[in-house]
Amino acid sequence: MGQFGVKVRKAKRAAVRKNSCPWPAGRSRLAAMALRRVATETTGFQTLEIWKSTASCEFRVAGATHAWWHRDRFLTGLAWDNLAAAALLRPAGPPASVLMLGVAGGTTLRTLRHLLPDAEITAVEIDPEILEIAREHMDLDRVGAQIHVADAYDWVRRCKRKFDVIIDDCYLAGADDVFRPERDPGRLIDTLRPAIAPGGLFVMNLVTGSGHRRLQSKTRAAARRAFSEVRSVTTPDSMNEALVAGDEVSGPAALRAWGERFPHSRDRDFWSRLRVRAIFGPR
């Protein structure tokens, strides 16, 4: 989604927690819409600008897109698309249950609901105020997800159930850039894996730009140790990858038919640009 640098006051940095998930975002495609700033909101975790047009809305943090909504469309050509696509690479078929860690405005949730109308979608977000803003400006309730307000990893540790897909989209906002709250990817996988159902998938958003490559490499290595197969889902305009791991992970052919689920040609074009490649395991 392009380089992202969220600048926050040092006093605020300590308050930003695991689900405050600002998104790296390129401006070129999204900024082409006729948007105007209508409000600035400050929550307990962040200050964000709300930009709207007659058909769309963005939440921006330090000039980068934190969440995106459109009245008629779902895809952006950016990292949210990667996450939604990765959730569909389960060889046993579309997931019946999805756990999303980090919500913000619900951009990924909305795409998942469109593609998986019958799935049980559960989400965890630490910032209750951004959920209220998303309900007002991005029609979050229409997604039909069960959303818990909590620290994502603490919630998973207490959770007794399992999910077909777990999507980890938790980032913190630092002084100059975003970073992962858990710097040990092996420990993170150990926390989340007990909640993955047999045959299920672990999906993780990773920023891939400068300053993030070491963590990307460490996370890939940890996933290779923990799972039999690891793949990467990317799109050309995004500086993110969705790392997807499991006992088995489907290849790119599994995504092709899903593109026809989108009525808008722009969405179908974005879907066709998604790339899936093997990191570890069968090709």
N, C-alpha and C positions, 0 to 999 in steps of 0.2 A: 504494500500500500504506500510505498514511498517512505523516505526517512521521516522519523518522528522525534521531536524533542519537546517534552512537556517541562516547562519551567515553573517551579512552585517555590514559595517561600520556605526557608529551612524550618520554620515553626510548623508549617503544614505537612512537611515531608513525613514526620513521625506518625501523623494521623492517617496517612494513606495506607490502606491495607490490601489484602489479597484479591479482592474483587473489584478494585477500582480501575480496572482494565482499560486505560486509554489506548486507542488504536493507532498504529502507524498508518498514515494515509497520504496518498498522492493527491494533489489538488486538481490536476489537469482535467480529469473527466468529470468529477463531481462539481467542480467550480463552474463548469460550463452552463449549469442551470441558473436561471434568473432568481437567485436567492437574496434575501435581505435579512439583516439581523433584527430580530424582534424582541429579544430579551437576553439578559445575562443572569444566570442563577448560580448561587454559591451553596453547595451542600456541605456536610461535615467532612467531605473528602476531596472536593475539587470545585473549581469555578469553571463553568462552561457557558458558551454562547449558543443561543438557539437561532438558527438561520432557517428561513422558510420561503417557499414559493407557493403558488397555488396548488402544486401537486406533490411537493417533496419537503423534507425537513432534515436538517443535520444538527447534531450536537458537536461543537468544536471546543477543543481544549488546547490552549496555546497555539491556535491556528491550524491544528490538524483535526481530522474528522474522528470523532469518538463513537458516533453512531449515525446511521443513515436510514431513512424511510422514504418510500415513494408510494403514492396512491395506487399505481397500476403495475409497478415493476418490483423485482426482488433482488436482482444481482447488480454488482458494482464493478466487476473485473478486478476486485481486490480481495483481501484476506478473508473476509466473511464468506465468500464463495468457496474458498479452499476448505473451510471447516465443514460447511454443509455437505459438500461433495464427499469429503473423507468419511462422514458418517454413513454413507451408502455403500462402502466397500466391504461389507460383511458378507462372506460367502453364503451364509445360511439364508440370506434374503434381507429385505429392509428391516431395520430395527423396530421392535415393538415398544421399546423404552429407551429414552435418551436422557442423560444427566448432563446439563450444561453448567459449568463453573465459571461465573462471570457473565453478567447480563447487559449492563449499561442500557442502551435503548432497545435491545432485543433484535438487532439486525439479523444475526444468525438464526435466532429462534423463529423469526417470521418466515425465512426461507425453508427451514426444517418443517414447519407446520404446513406450508404449501405443498411440499413434497411428500410428507408423511401425515396425512389428515387424521389417521386413526391411531397414531403413536401416542403413548403416554410420555409427555415431556415434562421433566422436572428441572428446575434451575435454582442456583444459589447466588445471591448478590449481597454484598455487605453494605451497600449504600441505599438506605430506604428512600432517600429523597430523590435520587436519580430515577428510581422506579416510578415515583409519582409524576415526575416530569415526563417520563416516557409514556405513561398512561395518558397524559394530557395531550402530548404532541405527536406521539408515534403509535397510538392505538395499541399499546402493549397488551391490554387485557384480551384483545381479539385473538391473540396467539393461542390462548387456552392452555398455557403452561402453569404448573404448580410452582410458584416461586417462593423460596424461603429466604428470609433476611438473616444472614449469618456469615461467619468466616467460612469460606468454602472448604478448606482442608479439615478444619475442626468438625464441620458438618458431616463430611464423608467418614471421618473416624468414628462418629457416633451412629452412622447409618447402618442398618441391619439388612438392607435389601441389595439386590444386584441389578445392574442395568446392561442392556445390550451394547450400548455405546456410552462412553464418558468422554466429554469434550472439555479439556482444561484450557481456559482462555484468561488466566489470571496474570495480570501485570501490575506493577507498582509505578507510580510517577515519581521519578527522581528529579534532581536539580536540572539535569540537561537531557535526560532520555528516560525511556521506560526500562524496567528490569524485572526479572522474575523474583517473587518473594522467597521461593525455595531455590537456593543455589545448588543444591545437591540433587540432580535429577534421579539418581538411584533411589534416594530416600523418598522423593515425590512419587515415583512409580510404586514403591512399596506401600505408600499410603493409599493410593487409588486402586491398585490391582485387586484387592479383596472385594471391591464393589463391582467388578466387571463380571458379567455372567459368562458361563462357558460358551465359547465361540464368539465372544464379544470383542469389541475394539476399544483401544485407548487412542484418543486423538488429542494432539497438543498444538496450539499455535506457537510458532517460533518466529521471532524477528530475525532476519538473516543479514541485515546490513552491518556496516562498520561498528565495532564494539560489541557485537552479539555473536560472532562466529564461534568463539571458544565455547560458549554455552550451547550453541547449536550442535557442535561436535560432541560435547559431553553428553547431551541428551540423546543424540543418535546412538552413541555407544552404550548408554544405559538401557535404551530400548532394545538393542540387539542382545544384550545379556538377559533381558527379562522375557522376551517374546521370540517366537520362531520366525516371524516375518515382519518386516518394517518397510513401509513405503512413504513417499513424499508426494503431497499434492500442492501444486503451485499454479499461478497464473502470471502471464508475462508482466503485468503492470504492478505487481505487488512485491514488496521486499519482505515477504513472509512465506513460510511454508507451513502446511498442516502435516505434522508427523503422525502417521497412523500405524498402529502396531497391534498384533494379535497372534494367535496360533496360526491363523491363515488370514490373508488380506487379498481381496480381489484386485485385479489389474484394471487398466483404463477401459477395457471393453464394458465393464460393469456400469460405467457412467453414461454411455452413449444414449441409451433410450430415454434417460431421465430428462434430457434437454427438451423433449417434446412436451413435457409437462408445463412448460412456460408459454403462455399465450403471446407474450410480447417478443418481437424479433430481436430486440436489443438483448434481452435475457438469454435467448437461445444462442446469440453470438458470443456472449460472455461465457456461457457454459461450454461452448465448443473450444474455447481457448484453454480450458483446464488441462493440466498435464499430471499424469501419475507415473512415477518411476520407482523402481525397486532400489531400496537402500541395503536390504539384507534379506536373504532367503530366496525362494523360487522366483524366477523372472517370468 
